[in-house]
Amino acid sequence: MTDRKRGFFGWTWFVMWRFLLLLALLLLLLRFVPPPTTSFMLQSDYPVSQHWVSIDELPAHMPLAVVAAEDQLFPEHFGVDINSITKALNQYDGGEGLRGASTITQQTAKNLLLWPGRNFVRKGLEAMLAVSLEAIWGKKRILEVYLNVAEFGKGIYGVEAASQHYFNKSARYLSNNEAARLAVLLPSPRNRNPNNLTPYLRQRVAWGEKQMRQLGSGYLKPILTN
């Protein structure tokens, strides 16, 4: 029995460390090469539109808009926000269901390699991958990939495809307001349109622009100039 257990655990470890090595090599490759697709794109129910754009070619207020709207602590955390996770777990214990509490790094990991839905298994994998991305990619690359793979509408992935679809121009020429209007789509991209916002979402855009001003144009400069 002991030999059988040792064989099982030995085989499990044999498979696991090779999987982790392959994953690390994949992430290292994607540190330099634009992902040709993502897990979410492959699972899309709609034709996919996505065009890669370097973060260096985007106006500085585009990444600032998504950070202001989605994850203002992005420059400071190591991939996960412990306080947000604790709050989400407390809400879950209170019967409110498992909420997001995902950083931009976690959302990038999820979009790239995981699947939709909310459960502890996926959230655990998401957190593990987020920490790995922080270690292998760094903040600038994470933000660049997020801006290029996040969903902004039915089958619309990345700010370049979104800008061309909604505003008929490249994301390189987005205004502050247009960037904030795209950022407000992120929590529910398939049900929102930046050209037809509800009063509530217009308030969220105004809030987002206020947050961008408060954070300041140089808030992400230490990241983007690395």
Steps between C-alpha positions, in 0.01 A plus 500: 500500500786738589668439166169557322450833681856602426441410136182709486654805664817456300304493175292799609814700577657383171204641306459812712852635482510451123167681466628787713819516296304516173274769647801706609654467151169604341474806721862587430433480126189718532710754687642594160252367240140624465259217587352372172174428682364450851281253683211748500532567128494127429184469710327801340151450360563784252748563218817637658644840412837584655796711389818522702636844584814574701436678828772747398280611210194565716425834663594487870139563602382167353681274748428759770126475426488122554714521813277777639188297426617148581803489729642820647748305711647336189844663537528384862370143534676177404218363284226456758332745736478327837257755644258460208523121520430507874199725442369272224537194725316676783218587260493140383473378859214744542311333218561760229670263257860494381588842359788599274766681708734454202794725426598588144771235529243235598269606218789470255580150625133399481447637149820345373490147643182426697122497457197713597313442822561543871608216722782439745697274265514759223565785742787303653657434160442863406687621809788256442537607138477867598797470733688317224426777250625762743826307541559413133341791311503806722237774519546659159463175307196396708329830426593478131356149463188592699430796273532270199295200619227642725151467354328827407192361327363193329811352340692828536832450676756766580490878490604523134210290373266676745610847391458416133160340561350773718685815394625419148860584583813343641541481877811712449270803461253442783406800714482490879122472487505222241754306707277534807198389296682187388615427855142511628413207270735255671279361779227405251628552145231307316220711644652848467572741217718810552287691249174415676561515873231498766488792748670278757785413262541866403549569869757221512685657206502836681625324814770325299621827349509655849706206625738540207553865589554417868749224423679733264650458155826375651345230716605216266820667376733282716340193341471619142855635477664175617 
